[in-house]
Amino acid sequence: MEQQNISIKIAGKEFPLTIDRDDEEVVRMAAERIGEMVAEVTDRYENVDMCDVLSVILLGEEKKLIDLQRRYNGDSEGVFQQLKDLDIQLEEYLLSR
């Protein structure tokens, strides 16, 4: 993949990054969302250290990620069980012919 250099701003600080060209849109969207979350937290709580703000945001986003992983894993186990059930039914059908 082709790499490119970009600069993003998070919580008032510039970060130069080297990323895959295909990832630029997603990285910029992520930085924008982080900026929005920083604004929400700092509007809600005055005089809060930026490290604390980012920690609260990170905690919330990690919780969302864990919830999604649990939901995905739960779904994949259900699909796997359905496939096993279908396999048994197909085998029973073929043996009965």
N, C-alpha and C positions, 0 to 999 in steps of 0.2 A: 504494500500500500504506500501511497505517496504521503510523505510527512509535510507538515507546514507549521510555521510559527504563528501563534496568535497571542493576544494579550487580553486578559479578562480582569474585571474589577469585582472583588468580593469584599464587602464591609469596608470600603474605602481604600483598599490596598490592591495594587496592580500585580497580576501574576502572569509572567511570560510562560507560555506553554508550547511544547512541540507535540502535535497530535496528528492522527490520521486525518487526511482531508475530508473523508466521509463522516467523521465525528464532529466536525466544526459546529454544525447547526445544533446538535444535541448538547454539546459543551456550553455553547452560548445560552441556550435555553435554560440549562441547569444553573448557570451563573445568574441569569435574570431571576429565576425563581428564588434562589438563595437571597438575592437582594430584596425581593418582595417580603420574604419571611423575616429578614433582619428588620425591615421597616415596621412590620407588624409587631414584632417583639419589642422594639425600642419605643414604639408609640404606646404600647401597653404598660411598659415598665420604664420609668424615667431613671436616669443615673445608674444604668446597669452597665457593667464592664462588658466590652465586646466579646471577650473570651467566654463569658457566661451566656451571652446571647447566642453565640455560635454553638455552645454546648447544648443549650436547650433545643435549638433547631436540629442539631445532629441526633439527639435523643429521639425527637419526634419522627424524623425521617427513617432512622434505624428501626423504630417500632413498626412503621408502615412496611418496610422491607421484610421484616420477620413475619408480619401478618400475611403478606403476599406469598412468601415462601411456604408458609404453613398451608395456605389455601391451595397453592399449586401442588404441593406434595400430597395433600389430601385428595385432590382431584385425580392425580396420576395414579394413586393407589386404587381409587374407585374404578378408573378406566381399566387398569390392569386386572382387577377382579372380574369385571364384565367380560374382558377378553378371555379369561380363563373359563368362565361360565359358558361362553359361546363355543369355545373349543370343546368342552365336554359335551354340549348339546350336539355339535356337529359330529363328533366321534360316535355318540350314541345313535344318531340318525344313520350314519354310514354303516355301522355294524348291524343295524336292524334291516338293512336292504338285502 
